[in-house]
């Protein structure tokens, strides 16, 4: 089964969408839904509901008409519905920026920050500074979109701003703008008008210009589906100040209003570029269906002279009949002679267009002789406008009216159609995205989920009942075992006064500890080595038992051994000295001996240094 995705431009008047299908890892556009929603009198008493409800209602009607459901969807919100802020911080740590950002936003916003959902992207700058780009949208509108998609089983892949999406489309190109230059992305579409200022390769500002163009298109051209080339043909052919037939007065009035709005927008764009200190090194890109209608001459913006020079070529190559006309059919046939389709490459630049117009002028020289002087003057104006436009290097050559031949969308989707798949993926400045479709799964499988939940409740209840039964049986076994243990403990402790098993075990443990200590002392007493007694025994056995030998004092310390007393002869004293040398502890030790005669015998003192 095909994996479908939806991309929707959610402007209140110009709601358009694209259906994308993914096959074999490749994304293809399978359907385009274009046009303006029906104009409704919102000022009447019939319009009930909050502002967010009135905003989201036409989006829901569009989804129902297209029968979009059960897949993923991405929304592009108009720039006027999204608030753009740029705040500079004196530090670069992202966590610190995110912590300080709510306090800064409270000072920047008129309302409460809790009423807005926002996303932020932090760019480190020089001198330990950082710059935070913030996009904010109303939380009530976000909740309305969430509920809208929840009711239709749609998974929100991304909610993005149309102005930032146009900037992302520029970033996705192979040749990006050099970081040393400024770029002004001017968008004039059937839905909105804004200017993106790109500086140092980053989006610096989004300037919005509210206007009546969507309202005019919605009011005068409600049935515009698949008729953008026809509208552009008619609009490009209208001469400035030309009178129209009565049956075309409504369209003529609409075209006049469009030109008036475009002139006002030119004045606003000129003022904006002057405020931004536009320089000749900066670049200007024109986007939107009305981008080719205005031009920048290096000083001001102004609308081009009508009819546009490429109007005839556009009409010949479009191959579509006009859905509405501002001139009688006979007059159109007189002024424009159709040429056969050429198999050569269509001119994409104004220079190629000028060459082709020159060739056509030479080939139609005979026909032009029959054209009134007023039309000849118009042709002169067309050639003059073409020559002047070819000298404007600031305007992208692809912004010519011929670049809109294959265009279907009146709004921002016409600029983003080639890169539609990249806007399905969320990024740091995404206003919202859903990562898991669990709510959609629950809504689509309510019966299965209810049955599974019932089975889970039954299994859980059975588990609890079984566990409770096992616990009761276990408690009974524990009580019976406790009584058996008490009986065995009373046999070991017949004189105990404890009543509980725990107290009896403590008493038994103390008795076992005392018994172990007693046995350990007995074993140590058996193994005790009486070294001093053995040493004295060896000393006393040095002489014969009958020998006259008396010890008055004996000192045995770790450092010294000394022996003093009386003996009957010097020979016995020498024998005592030699026997001391035979003792293991005194071998190779220095023996010092002193003696003197006395009436009782020979008084001696023997000292041995042990260290």
HUPE-V521739 format. One record per residue. N is the residue number from 0. RES is the residue in one letter. SS is DSSP state (H for helix, E for strand, - for the rest). PHI is phi in whole degrees, 0 to 359 (* if undefined). D_FIRST is the distance of its C-alpha to the first C-alpha in Angstrom with 2 decimals. Layout:
# HUPE-V521739
n | res | ss | phi | d_first
N | RES | SS | PHI | D_FIRST
N | RES | SS | PHI | D_FIRST
This chain:
# HUPE-V521739
n | res | ss | phi | d_first
0 | X | - | * | 0.00
1 | X | - | 293 | 3.80
2 | X | E | 261 | 6.48
3 | X | E | 263 | 9.17
4 | X | E | 226 | 12.85
5 | X | E | 237 | 15.97
6 | X | E | 235 | 19.48
7 | X | E | 234 | 22.32
8 | X | E | 269 | 26.01
9 | X | E | 262 | 27.83
10 | X | - | 285 | 31.22
11 | X | - | 296 | 33.10
12 | X | - | 257 | 33.79
13 | X | - | 248 | 31.21
14 | X | E | 260 | 27.74
15 | X | E | 229 | 25.10
16 | X | E | 212 | 21.48
17 | X | E | 226 | 18.81
18 | X | E | 256 | 15.03
19 | X | E | 245 | 13.49
20 | X | E | 236 | 10.11
21 | X | E | 258 | 9.85
22 | X | E | 229 | 9.12
23 | X | - | 54 | 11.31
24 | X | - | 66 | 13.33
25 | X | E | 240 | 14.21
26 | X | E | 258 | 14.01
27 | X | E | 236 | 14.44
28 | X | E | 274 | 15.95
29 | X | E | 255 | 14.39
30 | X | E | 200 | 16.86
31 | X | E | 239 | 20.36
32 | X | E | 242 | 22.15
33 | X | - | 235 | 25.87
34 | X | - | 128 | 29.17
35 | X | - | 253 | 31.64
36 | X | - | 286 | 31.63
37 | X | - | 291 | 34.41
38 | X | - | 288 | 37.78
39 | X | - | 235 | 39.17
40 | X | - | 279 | 42.67
41 | X | - | 282 | 42.23
42 | X | - | 277 | 46.00
43 | X | - | 283 | 46.53
44 | X | - | 287 | 46.89
45 | X | - | 285 | 43.62
46 | X | - | 278 | 41.60
47 | X | - | 249 | 41.48
48 | X | - | 115 | 39.79
49 | X | - | 287 | 39.88
50 | X | H | 297 | 39.10
51 | X | H | 294 | 35.78
52 | X | H | 294 | 34.77
53 | X | H | 294 | 35.78
54 | X | H | 288 | 33.87
55 | X | H | 272 | 30.57
56 | X | H | 299 | 30.85
57 | X | H | 297 | 29.86
58 | X | H | 294 | 26.83
59 | X | H | 297 | 25.72
60 | X | H | 295 | 26.54
61 | X | H | 296 | 24.45
62 | X | H | 298 | 21.37
63 | X | H | 291 | 22.04
64 | X | H | 296 | 22.60
65 | X | H | 276 | 19.35
66 | X | - | 56 | 17.53
67 | X | - | 274 | 16.13
68 | X | - | 194 | 15.06
69 | X | - | 66 | 12.84
70 | X | - | 221 | 12.15
71 | X | E | 271 | 14.63
72 | X | E | 219 | 17.52
73 | X | E | 236 | 20.59
74 | X | E | 249 | 23.91
75 | X | E | 248 | 26.70
76 | X | E | 275 | 29.94
77 | X | - | 300 | 32.95
78 | X | H | 297 | 35.65
79 | X | H | 288 | 38.13
80 | X | H | 266 | 36.22
81 | X | - | 238 | 36.25
82 | X | E | 266 | 39.52
83 | X | E | 249 | 40.20
84 | X | E | 225 | 42.88
85 | X | E | 232 | 44.26
86 | X | E | 234 | 46.62
87 | X | E | 257 | 48.70
88 | X | E | 238 | 49.76
89 | X | - | 276 | 52.63
90 | X | - | 210 | 50.56
91 | X | - | 246 | 47.39
92 | X | - | 294 | 45.99
93 | X | H | 297 | 42.60
94 | X | H | 297 | 43.31
95 | X | H | 293 | 46.62
96 | X | H | 296 | 45.09
97 | X | H | 294 | 42.49
98 | X | H | 287 | 45.35
99 | X | H | 274 | 47.62
100 | X | H | 299 | 45.05
101 | X | H | 303 | 45.09
102 | X | H | 291 | 48.87
103 | X | H | 290 | 48.71
104 | X | H | 292 | 46.06
105 | X | H | 301 | 48.26
106 | X | H | 282 | 50.94
107 | X | H | 277 | 48.66
108 | X | - | 269 | 46.96
109 | X | - | 284 | 48.76
110 | X | - | 260 | 46.96
111 | X | - | 278 | 46.00
112 | X | H | 296 | 43.57
113 | X | H | 295 | 42.06
114 | X | H | 274 | 40.75
115 | X | E | 235 | 38.63
116 | X | E | 256 | 35.62
117 | X | E | 222 | 36.04
118 | X | E | 230 | 34.73
119 | X | E | 221 | 37.04
120 | X | E | 230 | 37.15
121 | X | E | 255 | 40.36
122 | X | E | 244 | 41.86
123 | X | E | 294 | 44.93
124 | X | - | 235 | 47.86
125 | X | - | 288 | 51.26
126 | X | - | 59 | 54.24
127 | X | - | 61 | 52.21
128 | X | - | 255 | 50.51
129 | X | E | 217 | 46.90
130 | X | E | 236 | 45.08
131 | X | E | 252 | 42.48
132 | X | E | 264 | 40.10
133 | X | E | 235 | 39.01
134 | X | E | 244 | 36.58
135 | X | E | 233 | 37.10
136 | X | E | 222 | 35.55
137 | X | E | 295 | 36.67
138 | X | H | 293 | 35.49
139 | X | H | 294 | 35.52
140 | X | H | 292 | 33.04
141 | X | H | 297 | 30.77
142 | X | H | 296 | 30.97
143 | X | H | 296 | 30.25
144 | X | H | 295 | 27.05
145 | X | H | 298 | 26.02
146 | X | H | 294 | 26.80
147 | X | H | 300 | 25.04
148 | X | H | 285 | 21.71
149 | X | H | 294 | 22.37
150 | X | H | 291 | 22.82
151 | X | - | 248 | 19.45
152 | X | - | 57 | 17.47
153 | X | - | 258 | 17.18
154 | X | E | 266 | 17.61
155 | X | E | 281 | 20.33
156 | X | E | 280 | 19.69
157 | X | E | 192 | 22.96
158 | X | E | 238 | 25.90
159 | X | E | 233 | 27.94
160 | X | E | 266 | 31.04
161 | X | H | 298 | 30.87
162 | X | H | 295 | 34.05
163 | X | H | 291 | 32.91
164 | X | H | 295 | 29.58
165 | X | H | 296 | 31.74
166 | X | H | 294 | 33.70
167 | X | H | 295 | 30.62
168 | X | H | 298 | 29.58
169 | X | H | 293 | 33.08
170 | X | H | 297 | 32.80
171 | X | - | 281 | 29.65
172 | X | - | 290 | 31.62
173 | X | - | 291 | 33.11
174 | X | - | 260 | 36.68
175 | X | - | 271 | 37.50
176 | X | - | 292 | 40.65
177 | X | - | 303 | 43.65
178 | X | - | 292 | 44.47
179 | X | - | 276 | 48.04
180 | X | - | 249 | 47.15
181 | X | E | 262 | 46.10
182 | X | E | 232 | 43.24
183 | X | E | 249 | 42.95
184 | X | E | 268 | 39.55
185 | X | E | 260 | 40.57
186 | X | E | 244 | 37.89
187 | X | E | 233 | 38.94
188 | X | - | 244 | 36.03
189 | X | - | 282 | 35.64
190 | X | - | 249 | 34.67
191 | X | - | 200 | 37.02
192 | X | E | 219 | 39.45
193 | X | E | 203 | 39.98
194 | X | E | 229 | 41.29
195 | X | E | 264 | 39.99
196 | X | E | 259 | 42.84
197 | X | E | 251 | 41.74
198 | X | E | 230 | 44.56
199 | X | - | 57 | 44.60
200 | X | - | 75 | 40.90
201 | X | E | 235 | 40.12
202 | X | E | 288 | 39.56
203 | X | E | 261 | 43.04
204 | X | E | 200 | 42.89
205 | X | E | 240 | 40.84
206 | X | E | 251 | 43.17
207 | X | E | 256 | 41.97
208 | X | - | 236 | 43.77
209 | X | - | 298 | 43.23
210 | X | - | 208 | 43.83
211 | X | - | 260 | 43.62
212 | X | H | 300 | 41.36
213 | X | H | 300 | 38.24
214 | X | H | 293 | 40.52
215 | X | H | 295 | 42.09
216 | X | H | 296 | 38.84
217 | X | H | 292 | 37.52
218 | X | H | 277 | 40.80
219 | X | H | 265 | 41.62
220 | X | - | 232 | 38.30
221 | X | - | 290 | 35.92
222 | X | - | 265 | 33.96
223 | X | - | 254 | 32.90
224 | X | - | 295 | 29.26
225 | X | - | 59 | 28.72
226 | X | - | 236 | 32.54
227 | X | H | 298 | 33.22
228 | X | H | 302 | 34.77
229 | X | H | 296 | 36.98
230 | X | H | 297 | 38.13
231 | X | H | 293 | 38.93
232 | X | H | 300 | 40.86
233 | X | H | 296 | 42.98
234 | X | H | 292 | 43.57
235 | X | H | 287 | 44.52
236 | X | H | 278 | 46.96
237 | X | - | 293 | 48.90
238 | X | - | 275 | 52.30
239 | X | - | 294 | 53.94
240 | X | - | 72 | 56.39
241 | X | - | 276 | 55.56
242 | X | - | 274 | 56.39
243 | X | - | 235 | 53.83
244 | X | - | 291 | 54.09
245 | X | H | 295 | 54.17
246 | X | H | 289 | 50.86
247 | X | H | 250 | 49.20
248 | X | H | 297 | 51.11
249 | X | H | 296 | 48.14
250 | X | H | 292 | 46.03
251 | X | H | 298 | 49.09
252 | X | H | 297 | 49.71
253 | X | H | 295 | 46.12
254 | X | H | 296 | 46.47
255 | X | H | 297 | 49.80
256 | X | H | 294 | 48.33
257 | X | H | 298 | 45.54
258 | X | H | 297 | 48.22
259 | X | H | 295 | 50.25
260 | X | H | 295 | 47.40
261 | X | H | 293 | 46.68
262 | X | H | 296 | 50.38
263 | X | H | 295 | 50.42
264 | X | H | 295 | 47.41
265 | X | H | 299 | 49.24
266 | X | H | 296 | 52.20
267 | X | H | 292 | 50.08
268 | X | H | 294 | 48.32
269 | X | H | 298 | 51.75
270 | X | H | 298 | 53.13
271 | X | H | 296 | 50.21
272 | X | H | 294 | 50.66
273 | X | H | 292 | 54.38
274 | X | H | 295 | 53.85
275 | X | - | 278 | 51.56
276 | X | - | 57 | 54.33
277 | X | - | 299 | 52.39
278 | X | - | 238 | 53.72
279 | X | - | 294 | 53.45
280 | X | - | 282 | 51.46
281 | X | - | 285 | 48.61
282 | X | E | 244 | 45.65
283 | X | E | 234 | 44.13
284 | X | E | 242 | 40.63
285 | X | E | 259 | 39.97
286 | X | E | 229 | 36.57
287 | X | - | 95 | 35.45
288 | X | - | 289 | 36.17
289 | X | - | 258 | 39.84
290 | X | H | 298 | 40.27
291 | X | H | 289 | 41.79
292 | X | H | 279 | 44.24
293 | X | E | 246 | 46.25
294 | X | E | 213 | 47.92
295 | X | E | 247 | 49.86
296 | X | - | 262 | 53.28
297 | X | - | 95 | 54.05
298 | X | - | 236 | 55.89
299 | X | - | 222 | 53.99
300 | X | E | 269 | 50.84
301 | X | E | 208 | 51.44
302 | X | E | 284 | 49.62
303 | X | - | 286 | 49.86
304 | X | - | 288 | 52.11
305 | X | - | 260 | 50.59
306 | X | - | 289 | 49.69
307 | X | - | 291 | 47.64
308 | X | - | 302 | 48.54
309 | X | - | 270 | 45.04
310 | X | H | 298 | 44.61
311 | X | H | 296 | 45.51
312 | X | H | 297 | 43.27
313 | X | H | 298 | 40.38
314 | X | H | 295 | 41.00
315 | X | H | 292 | 41.24
316 | X | H | 272 | 38.02
317 | X | H | 292 | 35.85
318 | X | - | 67 | 36.27
319 | X | - | 243 | 35.59
320 | X | - | 280 | 38.06
321 | X | - | 291 | 39.19
322 | X | - | 284 | 37.80
323 | X | - | 211 | 41.13
324 | X | - | 225 | 44.41
325 | X | - | 250 | 47.42
326 | X | - | 230 | 49.70
327 | X | - | 300 | 50.87
328 | X | H | 298 | 49.17
329 | X | H | 297 | 52.50
330 | X | H | 293 | 53.12
331 | X | H | 295 | 49.75
332 | X | H | 295 | 50.46
333 | X | H | 289 | 53.91
334 | X | H | 277 | 52.83
335 | X | - | 235 | 49.77
336 | X | - | 261 | 49.92
337 | X | - | 294 | 46.50
338 | X | - | 251 | 46.26
339 | X | - | 295 | 44.24
340 | X | - | 292 | 41.01
341 | X | - | 267 | 41.74
342 | X | - | 270 | 39.57
343 | X | - | 285 | 40.82
344 | X | - | 291 | 38.90
345 | X | - | 291 | 38.82
346 | X | - | 292 | 41.18
347 | X | - | 254 | 39.55
348 | X | - | 252 | 42.79
349 | X | H | 294 | 45.71
350 | X | H | 295 | 48.02
351 | X | H | 296 | 46.08
352 | X | H | 297 | 45.91
353 | X | H | 294 | 49.67
354 | X | H | 297 | 50.35
355 | X | H | 295 | 48.30
356 | X | H | 296 | 50.05
357 | X | H | 295 | 53.37
358 | X | H | 298 | 52.54
359 | X | H | 294 | 51.46
360 | X | H | 295 | 54.67
361 | X | H | 293 | 56.75
362 | X | H | 288 | 55.04
363 | X | - | 258 | 55.42
364 | X | H | 298 | 59.01
365 | X | H | 292 | 60.40
366 | X | H | 293 | 58.00
367 | X | H | 292 | 58.73
368 | X | - | 293 | 62.44
369 | X | - | 274 | 61.74
370 | X | - | 280 | 59.94
371 | X | - | 302 | 62.17
372 | X | H | 298 | 63.56
373 | X | H | 297 | 61.27
374 | X | H | 290 | 58.21
375 | X | H | 297 | 59.95
376 | X | H | 297 | 60.42
377 | X | H | 296 | 56.74
378 | X | H | 294 | 55.93
379 | X | H | 298 | 58.35
380 | X | H | 295 | 56.62
381 | X | H | 297 | 53.25
382 | X | H | 295 | 54.68
383 | X | H | 297 | 56.40
384 | X | H | 295 | 53.25
385 | X | H | 294 | 51.34
386 | X | H | 294 | 54.06
387 | X | H | 290 | 54.18
388 | X | H | 290 | 50.42
389 | X | H | 291 | 50.35
390 | X | - | 270 | 52.71
391 | X | - | 272 | 50.50
392 | X | - | 282 | 49.13
393 | X | - | 286 | 47.64
394 | X | - | 271 | 44.97
395 | X | - | 297 | 41.79
396 | X | H | 301 | 42.01
397 | X | H | 284 | 38.37
398 | X | H | 275 | 39.27
399 | X | - | 295 | 40.79
400 | X | H | 299 | 39.69
401 | X | H | 293 | 38.22
402 | X | H | 291 | 35.58
403 | X | H | 260 | 34.09
404 | X | - | 301 | 33.59
405 | X | - | 265 | 29.82
406 | X | - | 284 | 29.46
407 | X | - | 247 | 27.63
408 | X | - | 272 | 27.90
409 | X | - | 279 | 31.27
410 | X | - | 253 | 30.78
411 | X | - | 295 | 29.92
412 | X | H | 296 | 26.34
413 | X | H | 296 | 28.06
414 | X | H | 278 | 29.50
415 | X | H | 254 | 26.43
416 | X | H | 298 | 23.77
417 | X | H | 294 | 24.02
418 | X | H | 246 | 23.49
419 | X | H | 299 | 21.09
420 | X | H | 291 | 18.85
421 | X | H | 287 | 21.98
422 | X | H | 274 | 22.70
423 | X | H | 279 | 19.64
424 | X | - | 268 | 21.35
425 | X | - | 289 | 24.41
426 | X | - | 214 | 27.84
427 | X | - | 296 | 31.38
428 | X | - | 262 | 32.08
429 | X | - | 294 | 28.92
430 | X | - | 285 | 30.26
431 | X | E | 190 | 27.62
432 | X | - | 201 | 24.27
433 | X | - | 252 | 22.49
434 | X | - | 264 | 21.59
435 | X | - | 233 | 20.40
436 | X | - | 268 | 18.38
437 | X | H | 291 | 20.60
438 | X | H | 293 | 21.92
439 | X | H | 296 | 18.59
440 | X | H | 296 | 17.76
441 | X | H | 295 | 21.22
442 | X | H | 290 | 20.90
443 | X | H | 282 | 17.68
444 | X | - | 232 | 19.18
445 | X | H | 297 | 22.81
446 | X | H | 298 | 23.73
447 | X | H | 297 | 22.41
448 | X | H | 294 | 24.01
449 | X | H | 296 | 27.22
450 | X | H | 297 | 27.47
451 | X | H | 298 | 26.85
452 | X | H | 295 | 29.42
453 | X | H | 297 | 31.88
454 | X | H | 297 | 31.64
455 | X | H | 295 | 32.13
456 | X | H | 294 | 35.17
457 | X | H | 297 | 36.63
458 | X | H | 296 | 36.17
459 | X | H | 294 | 37.66
460 | X | H | 295 | 40.57
461 | X | H | 298 | 41.25
462 | X | H | 297 | 41.29
463 | X | H | 295 | 43.75
464 | X | H | 296 | 45.98
465 | X | H | 295 | 46.04
466 | X | H | 296 | 46.82
467 | X | H | 297 | 49.57
468 | X | H | 298 | 51.13
469 | X | H | 296 | 51.16
470 | X | H | 294 | 52.79
471 | X | H | 297 | 55.53
472 | X | H | 297 | 56.30
473 | X | H | 294 | 56.36
474 | X | H | 296 | 58.78
475 | X | H | 296 | 61.07
476 | X | H | 298 | 61.08
477 | X | H | 294 | 61.89
478 | X | H | 296 | 64.83
479 | X | H | 295 | 66.23
480 | X | H | 294 | 65.93
481 | X | H | 295 | 67.67
482 | X | H | 294 | 70.62
483 | X | H | 295 | 70.96
484 | X | H | 294 | 70.90
485 | X | H | 298 | 73.58
486 | X | H | 297 | 75.79
487 | X | H | 293 | 75.53
488 | X | H | 291 | 76.21
489 | X | H | 293 | 79.33
490 | X | H | 291 | 80.67
491 | X | H | 279 | 80.36
492 | X | - | 242 | 81.55
493 | X | - | 292 | 84.17
494 | X | - | 260 | 85.75
495 | X | - | 287 | 82.59
496 | X | - | 251 | 82.37
497 | X | - | 286 | 78.58
498 | X | - | 250 | 76.62
499 | X | - | 265 | 73.00
500 | X | H | 295 | 71.23
501 | X | H | 296 | 70.33
502 | X | H | 294 | 73.94
503 | X | H | 294 | 75.24
504 | X | H | 293 | 72.86
505 | X | H | 295 | 74.06
506 | X | H | 296 | 77.68
507 | X | H | 295 | 77.00
508 | X | H | 295 | 75.33
509 | X | H | 295 | 78.41
510 | X | H | 295 | 80.73
511 | X | H | 294 | 78.79
512 | X | H | 295 | 78.94
513 | X | H | 297 | 82.70
514 | X | H | 296 | 83.25
515 | X | H | 296 | 81.26
516 | X | H | 297 | 83.39
517 | X | H | 296 | 86.60
518 | X | H | 294 | 85.59
519 | X | H | 294 | 84.59
520 | X | H | 296 | 87.97
521 | X | H | 297 | 89.81
522 | X | H | 295 | 88.02
523 | X | H | 294 | 88.72
524 | X | H | 294 | 92.40
525 | X | H | 296 | 92.68
526 | X | - | 270 | 91.23
527 | X | - | 292 | 93.26
528 | X | - | 252 | 95.37
529 | X | - | 269 | 98.74
530 | X | H | 293 | 99.31
531 | X | H | 295 | 102.19
532 | X | H | 295 | 104.18
533 | X | H | 296 | 103.83
534 | X | H | 293 | 104.91
535 | X | H | 295 | 108.01
536 | X | H | 296 | 108.81
537 | X | H | 292 | 108.77
538 | X | H | 291 | 111.00
539 | X | H | 288 | 113.52
540 | X | - | 268 | 113.74
541 | X | - | 291 | 114.78
542 | X | - | 244 | 118.46
543 | X | - | 293 | 120.46
544 | X | - | 294 | 120.86
545 | X | - | 275 | 124.62
546 | X | - | 291 | 124.43
547 | X | - | 290 | 125.64
548 | X | E | 218 | 122.31
549 | X | E | 227 | 121.25
550 | X | E | 249 | 118.01
551 | X | E | 275 | 118.47
552 | X | E | 212 | 114.95
553 | X | E | 221 | 111.67
554 | X | E | 235 | 108.74
555 | X | E | 231 | 105.39
556 | X | - | 237 | 102.76
557 | X | - | 300 | 99.74
558 | X | - | 264 | 101.79
559 | X | E | 209 | 105.25
560 | X | E | 238 | 107.33
561 | X | E | 223 | 111.00
562 | X | E | 221 | 113.76
563 | X | E | 222 | 117.31
564 | X | E | 171 | 120.32
565 | X | E | 234 | 123.70
566 | X | E | 213 | 124.70
567 | X | - | 277 | 128.07
568 | X | - | 212 | 128.11
569 | X | H | 287 | 126.48
570 | X | H | 295 | 125.65
571 | X | H | 297 | 123.66
572 | X | H | 295 | 121.90
573 | X | H | 292 | 120.98
574 | X | H | 296 | 119.66
575 | X | H | 299 | 117.53
576 | X | H | 294 | 116.16
577 | X | H | 293 | 115.32
578 | X | H | 293 | 113.61
579 | X | H | 296 | 111.43
580 | X | H | 292 | 110.22
581 | X | H | 281 | 109.14
582 | X | - | 290 | 106.72
583 | X | H | 302 | 103.08
584 | X | H | 288 | 102.41
585 | X | H | 253 | 105.47
586 | X | - | 295 | 105.17
587 | X | - | 61 | 105.34
588 | X | - | 256 | 106.12
589 | X | - | 278 | 109.02
590 | X | E | 257 | 111.78
591 | X | E | 249 | 114.38
592 | X | E | 234 | 117.56
593 | X | E | 224 | 120.53
594 | X | E | 206 | 123.73
595 | X | E | 202 | 127.17
596 | X | E | 274 | 130.18
597 | X | E | 210 | 131.20
598 | X | - | 301 | 133.72
599 | X | - | 281 | 130.92
600 | X | E | 144 | 129.72
601 | X | E | 260 | 127.30
602 | X | E | 272 | 124.71
603 | X | E | 233 | 121.46
604 | X | E | 212 | 118.03
605 | X | E | 242 | 115.16
606 | X | E | 238 | 111.97
607 | X | E | 231 | 108.85
608 | X | E | 278 | 106.08
609 | X | - | 276 | 102.75
610 | X | - | 240 | 100.69
